[in-house]
Amino acid sequence: MSAGRLAIIGGTGLTRLKDLEITRREVMHTPYGEPSGPLTIGQYHGHEVLFLPRHGAQHTIPPHQVNYRANLWALKSAGVETVLAVAAVGGITAEMSPGRIAIPDQIIDYTWSRFHTFFDGNGESGVTHVDMTYPYNGELRQTLIAASRELDLGAVEKGTYAATQGPRLETAAEIDRLERDGCDVVGMTGMPEAALARELDLRYACCAVVANWAAGRSGDVITMEEIAKNLETGMARVKQLLPTVIGRCCNGEAPE
């Protein structure tokens, strides 16, 4: 696939991109306010990459206050065509064990009161209904899957992401409900990010890192220490995956 300019949005556990040889930082101003931080631009294993930490460089922005519109608009304005979003999630179903990475193919939005569209009927934007039947770019997903298989990372190759409001974690009953709805993992940042990317015609896919068992799935209280430990394991796999994925995207290689 020909990726054009490629960006990585880093989530919890990925506030900086190791091995990125930074050439400059670009402060962006958008009609929707300020993004989570400057765009960090540099060479990553021989390819130009833009990096934006979703929660800010110091992880100070909670999920319900991320300016998703500004973030995506800034990337689009910088010439980005492909966005690889990394996110920490909780595991609901049995195969989504802590430390694994997952490449979801569907998403259900349970968030509220977030600015979730560029098409709000004001000004020139008007009203537009984008197709979200398949919320993630299929070709980019297949590139992630092929790279994971090649590196033997054991990624879960499909699943439904439940996007909840946060910043609190869910109750056990809420997780039971999400599983009845068909969800496999739960996170707080998947929407409206995916929908906004689609509205801007960006190729967008998610690489999710399972940081903990969701509420009620292990019988234990969820602790930040547990999350940090599992994120370290999962993010190590992501950092193995990224050079191969970015290389294939930037070289225009079709997924196998």
N, C-alpha and C positions, 0 to 999 in steps of 0.2 A: 504494500500500500504506500502511496505517496502522502506523507504526513504534512507537508508544508512545514511551517514553524510549529514546534512542539513545546507544550508546557506541562509541568507537573504541579498539581496542587497537593501540598503536603498536609496531612491531618495530624492528629495526636500521635506523638512518637516520631514524627518526621517534620521537624521545624527547620531543619537545614539539610541540604543535600551534600553528603560527603563525596569527595572526588570532583565536585563541580569547581572548575577553574574559573573563578568569577572575573568577568571582563568589565562589567558595569552594573549599576543599580539604577533603575528608572522609576521615578516617582510619577504616578499617573493620577490625573484628576478626571472624574467622569460626571455625566449628568445625574448620576444616582448617588453621589457622595464619594467618600474615600474608600479604596480597597483595603484589605487587611494589612497591606504593607507595600513597600516598593517591589517592583518586579526585579528579581535577581537573574541576571543573564550571564551565561558563560559556556564554556566547553566542557562537555561531560563524555568522557571516553571517546573523544574525537568528533562529537556532534554538538551543535548549538542547542541549548535547552534553556527555557525560562522556568523559574521556580517561584512559587508563591505559597507561603505557609498560611493555610486557611484561618488559623486562630491567632495569627500574628507571630512575629519572631520570638516573642517570649511566652507564647501560648496564654494570652490574656483575654482573648475574645471568646465568650461562650457560644455554643452552637446556635442559639436562638437570636444572637445579636451579630452574627457574621453578615456582612453586607454582600450577599451573594451576587446581587445585580452588579455592583461596582466591580467585584472580582472578575466576573465573566466578561463584562464590558471592557475592562482594562486589558485583558488577554486578547480579546478580539481586536481591539484598537492597536495592539502591538503586533498584529499580523499573525497571531496564532490560529492554526486551523485544527490542531489535534490536542486534546486535553486528557491526560492520564491522572485520575483522581485517586489518591491513596487515603483510606479512611479506616479508623479503628471501630470495631463492631463487637457486639455480644453474640455468642453462639446460642441458637435456639434448638435446632435439630441435632441429632446425634453426631453427624459427621462434621459439624462445625465446632470442633474442639479448639480450646485455646492454643494459640501459637500457629494455627494453620492460616493460610491465605485462601481467599475465595474470590471468584470472579462472577459477581451476580449478573443475571440476565433479565431480572424483573425488579420492580420496586413498587411499594405501596406507601402513599403519603399520609401520615397521621399528624402532620404539623398544622399549626394555625398561626394567624396574625403575622406571617412573614410576607415580605414583598416578593411575590412568587412569579411575576410576569413582567416583561417589557411592554406588553400589549394591554395597557390599562385604559385604552379609549381616549387618552388625552393627546393633544398635539397631532403629530404626523404618524404616531404609532398605530392609531386606529384599534380595531379589534381583529385579532387573528387567532385561529385555532390550529395549533400544531399537532401533528400526529405523534402520539406517544405509545403506540402499540408495542414497540420494542424500544425501551428507553435508552439502551446503550448501543453504541455503534458496533454492529456485528463484526466488521472486519478487524477493528481494534481489539475486540474481545478475543477473536480467534488468534490474533498475534500474541496476546497475553497467554492464552492456553497453550499454544505451540511452544512458546519459550519456556513455560513452566514444565511441560513434558520433557523438553530437551535437557533441562537442568535437574530433572527428577525432584521437583520441589513439592509434589503431592498436593497441588492446589485443587480445591473443590471448584469444578468447572461451570457450575450454574447454581442458581438459588435466587430467592426473593428477599430483597432488602426492605425491612420495615423502617421507615424514617419517622422517628418520634421527636417530640418537641424539645425535651431536655430543659435545663441541664441536669435535672435529677435523673437517676436511673429508674427503671420501670418496677412496678410491683409484680409479684409472681402471677397474680390473676391477669394482669395486662399481658404478660408474656404468653400465658395460656391462650388468651384471645388472639394474639398475633399468630401463634402456631395454628390455631383453627382457621385463621384467614389464609394460611399457606405460606407464612413467612419463615425463612431459615436463619436470618441474622437480623440484628436490630442495631441501628445507629441513629445519629442525630443530625447528620449533615448531608445526607443523600439527596434531599429535596429542600429547597427548590433548585439546587445546583444542576441536577440532570436536566430538568425542564428548561431552565434558562439557557443551558448550553444548546439544547435542541432549537430554541427560538432564535439563537444566533448562528445556527447552522454549523456548529462546531462538532467535530468527531470526538465523542466523549465516552469513556468507559471507566469503571471503578475497579480498583484492586483493594479488596477489603482484608484487613488483618483482624483475626478473632482475638480479642484481648481478654475475654473472660466468658464463663458460662453466664447466660442471661439469668435474671432473677428466678429462683426456684428450680433451676436446672441442676444444681450441684448439691443443694442442701446446706451450703455454706454462705456466710455473709460475704458480699463482694467488697474487696478492699483495693485501695489504690496501689498498694504494694504488689498484689497479685496482678493487677492490670499492667503495671510497669514491667514486671518480670516476663509476662507473656508477650507484651509488645516488643521487648528486646529480641525474643526468639522470632516473632513474626516479621519484624522489620528487617532482621538479618536476611530473611528469605526475600523480602521485597528488594533489598539492595543487591542481592544476587540477580534478581529478575530484570531490574531496570536497564542495565547496560545492553542486554540482549534484545529487549523489546524496543528500546530507543534506536539501537543500531538497525533493526529490521525496518522500523518505521521510516527512519531518515534515509535508508538506502533504497526504499521503495520495494522491499521484498514482500511478496504475497504470503500470507499465512499458509502453512501446509495443512 
